[in-house]
Amino acid sequence: MELTIDKIKKEILNMLDEKYEKNTELLESLLKLYFCMDENDRITPEEETLLEKDYIDIIHEQGKKFEKDADINNLEIKKIVTAISYSKKRNIFSELPFEKDLRIFKNINTIYFLYTKETTESFNRISEEMQKKNIKSIGIEIIGNTIEESYKEIKELIHSGKISKSDTIFDTTLGMKTLSTAMYRISSERQIRAINWNEKQISKYSINCKTIEKSNSIVNLYPTMTLNFMREPIKENLSIYTMINEAIEKMDYLNVSKFYKIIGRDDMAFFYSEISKIFDLDKMLDDDSDVFYEKLEKVLKNIFSYNKPYEKETQNKLKKSSIIFIIFNFI
């Protein structure tokens, strides 16, 4: 089948919003941007400016949609956790996902980049670029290629209080499958919002005068880009927290401990496992006061000697829970 410009236009228009069919200037500029090899018909600065405005407008629209879907003020997001890849930016239309994020989340001050030995050079290059924008770039080298190894490194950011669900976004667009899976898992456990960018692809055509050739490579069409908010991890988390709240109301602290274990909250799981030893109504009625206070003393010693520091979020929750937990003021 003979290749023609009209056929290429039709293929592109099948992927795009109807505005490109109505706006001939925009469509022609797109063709020049991606396919034109004719030196006499290169994209002009005016046409490129037109496309750049269109590109930025789409990102802003996607940002507004995310803000509504995720029920959050984008200005509250201060940190991004994302992966490094081999990809390099050629122009504004090939920006990396975190660069698109920066156009939406205007108050970003820190980006945690997950990288491997092979992508160290990419991380160093990006770090220099971020320094010019007064954004702190922190690298986390992932050793190995298992989900657990990635999960451990990301979870440490939470344990140390460096990120939280109120100020952080996970961008899972780039990186190995193990990284995106680990971020999905933590998103489910901690309600940290996760996103990814998608773009439709088309075969690369070379248009030179009247000659059209199809290559084996592909191009990503920026007008098709969408920012996807991953709702499922949040839904999974809310379901488990509903069960936790119900168990707490019933003073079923052993099951509370088990639920927290499922979502990776080891410190909360340990805490509720310990208090289940004393807050058992049947046993409390059978025990005299001396026995009860002996058990209480033992449980408190165990709580204070927990082999890891309690997370800040855990301390804050327990301080509010009951007057009994006033002890956490001294941790």
C-alpha positions in Angstrom: 0.0 0.0 0.0 1.4 3.4 -1.0 2.2 5.8 1.8 0.8 9.3 1.5 0.8 12.3 3.8 -3.0 12.1 3.9 -2.8 8.5 5.2 -0.3 9.5 7.9 -2.6 12.4 8.9 -5.6 10.0 9.1 -3.6 7.7 11.3 -2.6 10.5 13.6 -6.1 12.0 13.8 -7.5 8.7 14.9 -5.4 9.1 18.0 -6.0 12.7 18.8 -8.6 15.1 20.1 -10.9 16.5 17.4 -9.4 20.0 17.9 -6.4 18.9 15.7 -8.7 18.0 12.9 -10.3 21.5 13.1 -7.0 23.3 13.6 -5.0 22.7 10.3 -2.1 24.9 11.5 -1.6 22.8 14.6 -1.8 19.5 12.7 0.7 20.6 10.0 3.1 21.7 12.7 2.8 18.3 14.3 3.7 16.6 11.1 6.8 18.8 10.7 7.8 18.2 14.3 7.8 14.5 14.1 8.3 13.5 10.5 9.6 16.2 8.2 13.1 15.6 6.9 13.0 18.2 4.1 15.5 21.0 4.9 13.2 23.5 3.0 10.2 22.6 5.0 11.5 22.4 8.6 9.3 23.5 11.5 9.6 27.3 12.0 10.2 29.0 15.4 6.6 30.3 15.3 5.2 26.8 14.7 7.3 25.3 17.5 6.1 28.0 19.8 2.5 27.1 18.9 3.2 23.5 19.7 5.0 24.3 23.0 2.0 26.2 24.2 -0.3 23.3 23.2 2.1 20.9 25.1 2.1 23.0 28.3 -1.7 23.5 28.1 -2.3 19.7 28.0 -0.1 19.1 31.0 -1.9 21.8 33.0 -5.2 20.2 32.0 -4.0 16.8 33.2 -2.8 18.5 36.5 -6.3 19.9 37.1 -7.9 16.6 36.4 -5.5 14.8 38.9 -6.2 17.5 41.5 -9.9 16.7 41.3 -9.6 12.9 41.1 -7.0 12.7 43.9 -8.9 15.2 46.1 -5.7 17.2 46.9 -4.3 20.7 46.4 -1.3 20.2 44.0 0.5 23.0 45.8 0.7 20.8 48.9 3.0 18.3 47.1 6.6 19.1 48.0 8.4 15.8 47.1 8.5 13.3 44.3 9.8 9.7 44.4 10.7 8.4 40.9 13.1 6.3 38.9 15.9 7.2 36.6 16.2 5.7 33.1 18.6 6.0 30.2 16.3 8.4 28.4 17.6 11.9 27.5 15.5 15.0 26.7 16.0 16.2 23.1 13.5 19.0 23.4 10.5 20.1 25.5 8.3 17.5 23.8 10.5 14.7 25.1 10.6 15.8 28.7 11.0 13.1 31.3 8.0 12.3 33.5 9.4 14.1 36.5 9.9 17.3 34.4 6.2 17.1 33.5 5.4 16.7 37.2 7.3 19.9 38.0 4.9 21.8 35.6 2.0 20.6 37.8 3.4 20.5 41.3 4.8 24.0 41.6 6.2 23.7 45.2 8.5 20.7 44.7 11.7 21.1 46.8 13.0 17.5 46.8 13.1 14.7 44.4 14.2 11.2 45.4 15.7 9.4 42.4 15.9 5.6 42.4 18.8 4.6 40.2 21.0 1.6 39.4 24.7 1.3 38.8 23.9 1.5 35.0 22.0 4.8 35.4 24.4 6.6 37.7 25.6 8.9 34.9 22.0 9.8 34.1 21.4 10.6 37.8 24.5 12.8 38.0 23.4 14.8 34.9 19.9 15.3 36.2 21.2 16.3 39.7 23.1 19.1 38.1 20.1 20.3 36.2 17.9 20.2 39.4 20.5 22.2 41.3 20.1 25.0 38.9 16.3 25.0 39.8 17.0 25.0 43.5 15.5 21.5 43.8 17.3 19.0 46.1 18.1 15.9 44.2 18.7 12.8 46.4 19.8 9.6 44.8 19.0 6.1 46.2 21.0 3.4 44.5 19.0 0.1 44.1 21.3 -2.9 44.5 19.8 -6.0 43.0 16.6 -6.4 41.0 14.0 -7.8 43.4 10.8 -6.1 44.6 11.9 -6.6 48.3 15.1 -4.8 47.8 13.4 -1.8 46.2 10.6 -1.9 48.8 13.1 -1.8 51.6 14.9 1.3 50.2 11.6 3.2 49.6 10.1 2.2 52.9 13.1 3.6 54.8 12.2 7.1 53.5 8.9 6.7 55.4 10.5 5.3 58.5 12.9 8.2 58.7 10.1 10.7 58.2 11.4 12.1 54.9 8.2 11.5 53.0 4.5 11.1 53.9 1.1 10.8 52.2 0.4 14.5 52.7 3.4 15.9 50.8 4.6 13.2 48.4 3.9 11.7 45.0 5.2 8.5 43.6 5.8 8.7 39.8 6.0 5.1 38.6 6.3 5.9 34.9 10.0 4.9 34.5 12.3 2.2 35.9 12.3 -1.5 36.3 9.1 -3.4 36.9 10.4 -4.2 40.4 10.5 -0.5 41.3 7.0 0.3 40.1 5.7 -2.8 41.9 7.4 -1.7 45.1 6.0 1.8 44.9 2.5 0.4 44.2 2.8 -1.7 47.3 3.9 1.2 49.5 1.2 3.4 48.0 -1.3 0.7 49.0 0.1 0.5 52.6 0.6 4.2 53.2 -1.9 6.0 51.0 0.8 7.8 49.2 -0.6 8.9 45.8 0.9 7.2 42.8 0.8 8.4 39.2 2.2 7.5 35.8 2.3 9.2 32.4 1.1 7.5 29.2 1.5 8.5 25.5 0.3 6.7 22.4 2.9 5.7 19.9 3.0 5.8 16.1 5.5 4.5 13.6 8.3 6.8 12.6 7.9 8.2 9.1 10.4 10.2 7.2 8.9 12.8 4.9 11.3 14.3 2.4 9.6 16.3 -0.4 7.3 13.7 -1.9 9.2 10.7 -0.6 7.8 8.9 2.4 9.5 6.1 4.2 8.5 4.1 7.2 11.2 3.1 9.7 11.3 0.5 12.4 11.4 3.1 15.2 8.4 4.7 16.9 7.6 8.2 18.3 5.4 9.2 21.2 2.7 11.7 20.3 2.6 14.4 23.0 -1.0 15.4 22.3 -2.0 11.9 23.5 -0.3 12.2 26.9 -2.4 11.5 30.0 -1.6 11.6 33.7 -3.1 8.6 35.4 -3.9 8.6 39.0 -3.6 5.1 40.4 -6.7 4.7 42.5 -6.5 1.0 43.3 -3.7 1.2 46.0 -5.7 3.9 47.8 -8.9 1.7 47.6 -7.0 -1.3 48.9 -5.7 0.7 51.8 -9.0 2.2 52.8 -10.6 -1.3 52.9 -8.0 -2.5 55.3 -8.3 0.6 57.5 -12.0 0.1 57.7 -11.4 -3.3 59.1 -8.8 -1.9 61.5 -11.3 0.7 62.8 -14.0 -1.9 63.3 -11.6 -4.2 65.2 -10.5 -1.3 67.4 -14.1 -0.5 68.3 -14.5 -4.1 69.4 -11.2 -4.0 71.3 -10.1 -6.9 69.2 -6.5 -5.7 69.3 -4.9 -9.0 68.2 -6.7 -8.7 64.8 -5.8 -5.0 64.6 -2.2 -6.2 64.9 -2.6 -8.7 62.1 -4.2 -6.1 59.8 -1.3 -3.7 60.4 1.1 -6.5 59.6 -0.6 -7.0 56.2 0.0 -3.3 55.2 3.6 -3.3 56.4 3.1 -1.2 59.5 5.3 -3.3 61.7 5.5 -0.9 64.6 1.8 -0.5 64.9 1.4 -4.3 64.5 3.9 -4.8 67.4 2.2 -2.2 69.6 -1.3 -3.7 69.2 0.0 -7.2 69.6 1.4 -6.1 73.0 -1.6 -4.3 74.3 -3.8 -7.2 73.2 -2.1 -9.1 76.1 -3.7 -6.8 78.7 -6.8 -5.3 77.1 -8.7 -8.6 77.0 -12.0 -8.1 78.8 -12.3 -11.8 80.0 -8.8 -11.9 81.4 -9.1 -8.5 83.0 -12.2 -9.6 84.9 -10.4 -12.8 86.1 -7.1 -11.0 87.1 -6.7 -9.2 90.4 -5.2 -5.7 90.3 -1.7 -6.9 91.2 -1.6 -9.4 88.3 -3.0 -6.8 85.9 -0.4 -4.2 86.8 2.4 -6.8 86.5 1.2 -7.5 83.0 0.9 -3.8 82.3 4.4 -3.2 83.4 5.8 -6.0 81.3 3.9 -4.8 78.2 5.1 -1.2 78.7 8.7 -2.5 79.0 8.3 -4.4 75.8 6.8 -1.4 74.0 9.7 0.8 75.2 12.3 -1.8 74.2 10.9 -2.2 70.6 14.0 -2.9 68.4 13.2 -0.1 66.0 12.3 3.6 66.4 8.6 4.2 66.2 7.6 6.1 63.1 6.7 9.7 63.7 3.2 9.1 62.2 2.8 6.2 64.7 3.9 8.3 67.7 1.4 11.0 66.7 -1.5 8.6 66.3 -0.8 6.9 69.6 -0.5 10.2 71.5 -4.0 11.1 70.4 -5.6 7.6 71.0 -5.9 7.6 74.8 -4.5 9.0 78.0 -2.7 5.6 78.4 -0.6 6.5 75.5 0.8 9.6 77.1 3.9 7.6 77.6 4.7 8.3 73.9 5.4 11.9 74.8 8.7 10.6 76.3 9.8 8.5 73.3 
